Amino acid sequence: MGLLDRHKKPGGFRRLVNEMETTPPSKRDKLLESLRAEDFSFIEDVRRCMFKFEDFANIDDLVMCEIVFTLAKEPKTIAIALYHAPEDLAKKFKKNLSHPQLMGLREEESMLSQVTVAQQMSARFRIIEKARALQSEGRIVLKPYDSKYPEEMK
């Protein structure tokens, strides 16, 4: 039995994509590289379907509004995730926040003096997980999964 066999069962592709989205890049790259030898095209499909935090810069504003609404009680998470982020990415988040959320974010940003890479990665993964949960609920489409891989039966 190969390492990828369980991921080729119904729902396995989605789980693998979600796991890779929230795995630190250095570890993720090593895992995907080792799995690529087993099934190159399957791993390329996984890579293509993975959502990265930087992809939020290209998300529709209505979708972003839905995502940031679910983070209404987590201004610190957003502040840490956006710490020294590219300007276009920070703008995308900030323009879709409600006024109270924006005030909470600014307050959290003013208290940040130092953010570790691990803290930032954790905050970014939290936001991706929240967004994928919204997609699972059918409220948004963040990034579609490959339709050739069957979903788990509910």
C-alpha positions in Angstrom: 0.0 0.0 0.0 1.4 3.4 -1.0 1.5 6.5 1.1 -1.1 8.2 -1.1 -3.7 5.4 -1.2 -5.7 6.8 1.7 -5.8 10.2 0.0 -7.2 8.7 -3.2 -10.3 7.5 -1.4 -13.4 9.7 -1.3 -12.7 12.9 0.6 -8.9 12.1 0.9 -7.9 14.6 -1.8 -9.6 17.5 0.0 -8.1 16.4 3.4 -4.6 16.3 1.9 -5.0 19.7 0.3 -6.3 21.2 3.6 -3.4 19.6 5.5 -0.8 20.9 3.1 -2.4 24.4 3.3 -1.7 24.5 7.0 1.7 22.9 7.1 4.8 25.0 7.4 6.3 25.6 3.9 9.6 23.8 4.5 7.9 20.7 5.8 5.2 20.9 3.2 7.7 21.1 0.4 9.6 18.1 1.7 6.4 16.0 2.1 5.1 16.9 -1.4 8.5 16.2 -3.0 8.7 12.8 -1.4 5.1 12.0 -2.4 5.7 13.2 -6.0 7.8 10.1 -6.7 4.7 8.0 -5.9 2.2 9.8 -8.1 3.4 13.0 -9.9 0.1 14.1 -11.4 -1.8 13.6 -8.1 0.7 15.8 -6.2 0.6 18.4 -9.0 -3.2 18.5 -8.6 -2.8 18.9 -4.8 -0.3 21.8 -5.4 -2.7 23.5 -7.9 -5.7 23.3 -5.5 -3.8 24.6 -2.4 -4.7 28.0 -1.1 -1.9 30.2 0.2 -2.4 33.2 2.4 -1.0 35.5 -0.3 -3.9 34.3 -2.5 -6.3 36.4 -0.4 -5.1 39.5 -2.4 -7.0 38.1 -5.4 -10.2 37.1 -3.7 -13.5 38.9 -4.6 -14.4 41.6 -2.0 -17.7 40.0 -1.2 -16.0 36.7 -0.4 -13.4 38.7 1.7 -16.3 40.4 3.6 -17.7 37.0 4.5 -14.3 35.7 5.6 -13.4 38.7 7.8 -16.9 38.7 9.3 -16.2 35.3 10.7 -13.0 36.7 12.3 -14.9 39.6 14.0 -13.7 38.4 17.4 -10.2 37.8 16.4 -8.6 41.1 15.6 -5.3 39.9 17.0 -5.2 37.0 14.6 -5.6 39.4 11.7 -3.0 41.8 13.0 -0.4 39.1 13.5 -1.2 37.5 10.0 -0.8 40.9 8.4 2.3 42.0 10.3 4.8 43.2 7.6 2.5 41.7 4.9 2.6 43.1 1.3 0.7 46.3 1.1 -1.9 45.0 -1.4 -2.7 42.1 0.9 -3.1 44.3 4.0 -5.3 46.7 2.0 -7.5 43.8 0.8 -8.2 42.8 4.4 -8.6 46.3 5.8 -11.0 47.5 3.1 -13.3 44.6 3.8 -13.4 45.0 7.6 -16.4 46.7 9.3 -15.6 49.9 11.1 -15.5 48.3 14.6 -13.3 45.5 13.2 -10.9 48.1 11.7 -10.7 49.9 15.0 -9.9 46.6 16.8 -7.3 45.8 14.2 -5.6 49.1 14.6 -5.5 48.7 18.4 -4.0 45.3 18.1 -1.4 46.5 15.5 -0.4 49.3 17.8 0.4 46.8 20.5 2.5 44.5 18.3 6.2 45.1 18.6 7.5 41.7 17.5 5.9 38.7 15.8 7.7 35.4 15.3 7.5 33.5 12.1 5.7 30.7 14.0 3.1 33.1 15.4 2.5 34.6 12.0 2.2 31.2 10.3 -0.3 30.1 12.9 -2.4 33.2 12.5 -2.4 32.8 8.7 -3.3 29.1 8.9 -6.2 30.0 11.2 -7.6 32.4 8.7 -7.2 29.8 5.9 -8.9 27.2 8.0 -11.8 29.6 8.7 -12.1 30.4 5.0 -12.1 26.7 4.0 -14.8 26.0 6.7 -17.0 28.6 5.0 -16.4 26.9 1.7 -17.4 23.5 3.2 -20.6 25.1 4.4 -21.2 26.3 0.9 -21.1 30.0 1.9 -18.1 30.9 -0.3 -15.8 29.4 -2.9 -12.2 30.1 -1.9 -10.5 27.9 -4.4 -12.2 24.9 -5.9 -10.9 21.4 -5.3 -10.3 19.2 -8.4 -13.6 17.7 -9.4 -12.0 14.5 -10.7 -11.4 13.4 -7.1 -14.5 12.1 -5.3 -15.9 13.8 -2.2 -16.7 11.9 1.0 -20.3 10.8 1.2 -22.2 12.5 4.0 
